[in-house]
Amino acid sequence: MAATIKDVAAAAGVGIATVSRVFSGNGPVGAATRERVLAAARALDYRPSAAARSLKTRGAAGIGLVLPGLDDPFAAELAEGVLAGARDHGEHVLLDVSGGDPAREAAAAARFAEQRVDGIVAVPAAATPADAAAWADVARACGVVFADRVLPGAAGIPSVLADDAAGVRVLVEYLAGLGHRRVAFLGAAAPGAAPGVRERAFRAALREAGADERDAVAVPARPNRDSAYAAAAGLLQSRADVTAVVASGHLLGEAAVLVARELDLRVPGDVSIAMVDDVPWAELCDPPLTAVARPARLMGQRACDLLLRDRARRPAAPAPLPAELVVRGSCGPPRQARGPR
């Protein structure tokens, strides 16, 4: 026989109204009480009736999830976290993808708002003030939480982030400890644009390691395969003095590995390679790739939990989740500068 809300209330030692507030997100519930209710619901395999909630609220009773795409392993893992969080709250998830296009993203968000979803989790592709204004309009209609990215100009929308700065800093410290000074950052901001969190952390860590500012080689690249490959090829063909490459994302790391292989460069004998994002294929490289692991699944789950909280209790800037350096065989001590290719 399926568990009821009364069973959950009894198991958690609370009233039925408290269980209802936990799953509806309406009304205050203490953090410890909320966790006790969710644990009891999981133990009893309790699932609130989405249909009943929908009738009660006259809404779609679901969570909208907007991702850049489905072929990105980090996004897929983040989606798993959102799904897990939604199950804990008895919600279902409606998915749409933007393809990195802010117009498609805005259309998907507006469609979800019209369907009266309980809220939207998004990895935003948007970047302009107009994009931020569009998201602010959606946030007035339903709850919005961003994951993995911050959208300047949308200050009222919280973001669940990994501590990228700390992860990159530990990675650069590791490379500096191996003796690297001439290190390239693959995936820097375009010339004239403000550097991102990872690039700023990279430059600061190199300075702290005693490297000259001129030793920091910043290579602009967009996070798509064509741009990543072109940037990696230009770097490794023209900068024989670079002894290590830090890729700002897994597409850039993939490009660096492919170009090194095509140029017959030994990793790490000729050049060390490391990247942000520990995706599954990193372990399958030869040698396996050193990476900064960011907790994508936990980020998705936290974003979902934050979305379904009472709005008055949402922190404007949740503490970033820790990123961890995973050391593998793709980094070693630097050799003398390579000759031109």
Secondary structure, DSSP 8 states (H G I E B T S, - for coil): ----HHHHHHHHTS-HHHHHHHHH--S---HHHHHHHHHHHHHHT----HHHHHHHHTS--SEEEEES-SS-HHHHHHHHHHHHHHHHTT--EEEEE-TT-HHHHHHHHHHHHHTT-SEEEE-----SHHHHHHHHHHHHHSEEEEES---TT-TTS-EE-B-HHHHHHHHHHHHHHHT--SEEEEEE--TTS---HHHHHHHHHHHHTT--GGGEEEEE--SSHHHHHHHHHHHHHH-TT--EEEESSHHHHHHHHHHHHHTT--TTTT-EEEEES--GGGGGSSS--EEEE--HHHHHHHHHHHHTS-GGG--SS---B--EEE--TT-----S-----
